[in-house]
Amino acid sequence: MIKVKTFGEPLQPFKAQRELDELDQRVNQFLRANNITRVLSVSDSTTVEAGNTCGLIRVLVYEA
């Protein structure tokens, strides 16, 4: 069965790299915790408020 999971992460100025690393860790932890061995797609999209990037949404499509 194909499933979709989304992860959100707020971004702060000058701290984006650390926040991206934390997001990667959360996704990897989810994969390990759920014994997921087949990932079909991963995509990132930013969220914008008043013209400024303020967050990131990562969409994970996997087979369970």
N, CA and C atoms as a LAMMPS dump frame, in Angstrom:
ITEM: TIMESTEP
0
ITEM: NUMBER OF ATOMS
192
ITEM: BOX BOUNDS ff ff ff
-5.0000000000000000e+02 5.0000000000000000e+02
-5.0000000000000000e+02 5.0000000000000000e+02
-5.0000000000000000e+02 5.0000000000000000e+02
ITEM: ATOMS id mol type element x y z
1 1 1 N 0.843 -1.164 0
2 1 2 C 0 0 0
3 1 3 C 0.896 1.238 0
4 2 1 N 0.563 2.218 -0.828
5 2 2 C 1.317 3.462 -0.887
6 2 3 C 0.711 4.447 0.107
7 3 1 N 1.59 5.099 0.888
8 3 2 C 1.151 6.062 1.893
9 3 3 C 1.938 7.355 1.729
10 4 1 N 1.383 8.435 2.294
11 4 2 C 2.018 9.747 2.246
12 4 3 C 2.117 10.281 3.666
13 5 1 N 3.273 10.865 4.004
14 5 2 C 3.493 11.475 5.321
15 5 3 C 4.109 12.844 5.09
16 6 1 N 3.623 13.855 5.789
17 6 2 C 4.204 15.188 5.665
18 6 3 C 4.884 15.574 6.972
19 7 1 N 5.937 16.353 6.848
20 7 2 C 6.682 16.88 7.982
21 7 3 C 6.817 18.379 7.776
22 8 1 N 6.619 19.16 8.809
23 8 2 C 6.767 20.608 8.709
24 8 3 C 7.881 21.094 9.613
25 9 1 N 8.517 22.172 9.193
26 9 2 C 9.623 22.729 9.98
27 9 3 C 9.64 24.237 9.785
28 10 1 N 9.52 25.017 10.883
29 10 2 C 9.657 26.471 10.739
30 10 3 C 11.125 26.815 10.486
31 11 1 N 11.361 27.849 9.722
32 11 2 C 12.729 28.284 9.428
33 11 3 C 12.974 29.644 10.047
34 12 1 N 14.123 29.805 10.668
35 12 2 C 14.521 31.075 11.252
36 12 3 C 15.742 31.587 10.506
37 13 1 N 15.861 32.895 10.365
38 13 2 C 17.019 33.441 9.655
39 13 3 C 18.336 32.932 10.256
40 14 1 N 19.255 32.574 9.386
41 14 2 C 20.61 32.147 9.741
42 14 3 C 20.665 30.814 10.488
43 15 1 N 19.546 30.103 10.573
44 15 2 C 19.537 28.811 11.257
45 15 3 C 18.978 27.718 10.353
46 16 1 N 18.83 28.016 9.066
47 16 2 C 18.179 27.084 8.146
48 16 3 C 18.924 25.762 8.027
49 17 1 N 20.261 25.789 7.998
50 17 2 C 21.004 24.538 7.845
51 17 3 C 20.76 23.604 9.028
52 18 1 N 20.769 24.134 10.229
53 18 2 C 20.506 23.319 11.417
54 18 3 C 19.083 22.749 11.367
55 19 1 N 18.131 23.568 10.951
56 19 2 C 16.744 23.124 10.883
57 19 3 C 16.551 22.065 9.8
58 20 1 N 17.262 22.184 8.684
59 20 2 C 17.202 21.151 7.651
60 20 3 C 17.792 19.838 8.156
61 21 1 N 18.874 19.922 8.906
62 21 2 C 19.457 18.715 9.503
63 21 3 C 18.482 18.056 10.476
64 22 1 N 17.791 18.865 11.275
65 22 2 C 16.805 18.332 12.215
66 22 3 C 15.642 17.669 11.468
67 23 1 N 15.217 18.272 10.373
68 23 2 C 14.142 17.701 9.567
69 23 3 C 14.585 16.364 8.972
70 24 1 N 15.805 16.303 8.46
71 24 2 C 16.348 15.041 7.942
72 24 3 C 16.341 13.963 9.026
73 25 1 N 16.741 14.329 10.234
74 25 2 C 16.767 13.371 11.348
75 25 3 C 15.36 12.878 11.674
76 26 1 N 14.372 13.775 11.67
77 26 2 C 12.986 13.367 11.961
78 26 3 C 12.46 12.402 10.915
79 27 1 N 12.757 12.679 9.648
80 27 2 C 12.303 11.794 8.578
81 27 3 C 12.984 10.437 8.7
82 28 1 N 14.291 10.429 8.913
83 28 2 C 15.02 9.167 9.061
84 28 3 C 14.536 8.369 10.265
85 29 1 N 14.238 9.047 11.356
86 29 2 C 13.704 8.382 12.546
87 29 3 C 12.35 7.75 12.238
88 30 1 N 11.494 8.454 11.504
89 30 2 C 10.199 7.916 11.102
90 30 3 C 10.373 6.66 10.248
91 31 1 N 11.307 6.714 9.294
92 31 2 C 11.56 5.553 8.437
93 31 3 C 12.015 4.344 9.245
94 32 1 N 12.949 4.561 10.169
95 32 2 C 13.444 3.46 11.008
96 32 3 C 12.361 2.919 11.931
97 33 1 N 11.634 3.815 12.576
98 33 2 C 10.614 3.41 13.548
99 33 3 C 9.489 2.601 12.905
100 34 1 N 9.235 2.851 11.63
101 34 2 C 8.143 2.17 10.943
102 34 3 C 8.627 1.094 9.974
103 35 1 N 9.919 0.769 10.052
104 35 2 C 10.52 -0.273 9.205
105 35 3 C 10.199 -0.079 7.727
106 36 1 N 10.276 1.147 7.273
107 36 2 C 10.003 1.455 5.866
108 36 3 C 11.274 1.22 5.069
109 37 1 N 11.16 0.393 4.046
110 37 2 C 12.327 0.057 3.235
111 37 3 C 12.23 0.578 1.813
112 38 1 N 11.056 1.062 1.42
113 38 2 C 10.903 1.543 0.053
114 38 3 C 10.272 2.932 0.042
115 39 1 N 11.081 3.919 -0.315
116 39 2 C 10.618 5.297 -0.452
117 39 3 C 10.446 5.58 -1.933
118 40 1 N 9.268 6.046 -2.306
119 40 2 C 8.976 6.323 -3.712
120 40 3 C 9.294 7.756 -4.11
121 41 1 N 9.126 8.694 -3.173
122 41 2 C 9.355 10.095 -3.501
123 41 3 C 9.549 10.909 -2.234
124 42 1 N 10.409 11.91 -2.327
125 42 2 C 10.581 12.905 -1.27
126 42 3 C 10.63 14.255 -1.964
127 43 1 N 9.822 15.195 -1.49
128 43 2 C 9.864 16.533 -2.084
129 43 3 C 9.708 17.584 -0.992
130 44 1 N 10.338 18.717 -1.225
131 44 2 C 10.282 19.835 -0.29
132 44 3 C 9.602 21.019 -0.953
133 45 1 N 8.877 21.766 -0.142
134 45 2 C 8.238 22.988 -0.604
135 45 3 C 8.308 24.004 0.534
136 46 1 N 8.508 25.251 0.179
137 46 2 C 8.583 26.28 1.214
138 46 3 C 7.21 26.873 1.483
139 47 1 N 7.056 27.399 2.684
140 47 2 C 5.865 28.179 3.019
141 47 3 C 6.313 29.637 3.113
142 48 1 N 5.446 30.527 2.677
143 48 2 C 5.808 31.937 2.583
144 48 3 C 4.768 32.777 3.316
145 49 1 N 5.258 33.769 4.035
146 49 2 C 4.379 34.728 4.714
147 49 3 C 4.935 36.116 4.459
148 50 1 N 4.112 36.986 3.923
149 50 2 C 4.504 38.368 3.618
150 50 3 C 5.756 38.416 2.737
151 51 1 N 5.865 37.474 1.812
152 51 2 C 6.997 37.466 0.888
153 51 3 C 8.265 36.84 1.421
154 52 1 N 8.251 36.38 2.657
155 52 2 C 9.433 35.773 3.273
156 52 3 C 9.221 34.284 3.473
157 53 1 N 10.242 33.5 3.183
158 53 2 C 10.168 32.068 3.439
159 53 3 C 10.206 31.857 4.942
160 54 1 N 9.186 31.176 5.466
161 54 2 C 9.112 31.014 6.923
162 54 3 C 9.037 29.556 7.347
163 55 1 N 8.965 28.636 6.392
164 55 2 C 8.88 27.235 6.781
165 55 3 C 9.122 26.315 5.607
166 56 1 N 9.18 25.048 5.925
167 56 2 C 9.44 24.029 4.921
168 56 3 C 8.504 22.859 5.173
169 57 1 N 7.943 22.328 4.108
170 57 2 C 7.109 21.13 4.203
171 57 3 C 7.779 20.049 3.364
172 58 1 N 8.026 18.912 3.967
173 58 2 C 8.606 17.769 3.256
174 58 3 C 7.526 16.694 3.139
175 59 1 N 7.322 16.228 1.919
176 59 2 C 6.323 15.186 1.653
177 59 3 C 7.066 13.911 1.308
178 60 1 N 6.732 12.86 2.005
179 60 2 C 7.366 11.552 1.836
180 60 3 C 6.304 10.581 1.341
181 61 1 N 6.557 9.95 0.205
182 61 2 C 5.662 8.922 -0.328
183 61 3 C 6.415 7.611 -0.218
184 62 1 N 5.789 6.633 0.447
185 62 2 C 6.48 5.378 0.712
186 62 3 C 5.52 4.21 0.574
187 63 1 N 6.105 3.041 0.513
188 63 2 C 5.321 1.817 0.429
189 63 3 C 5.369 1.124 1.781
190 64 1 N 4.195 0.735 2.267
191 64 2 C 4.133 0.072 3.574
192 64 3 C 3.647 -1.353 3.432
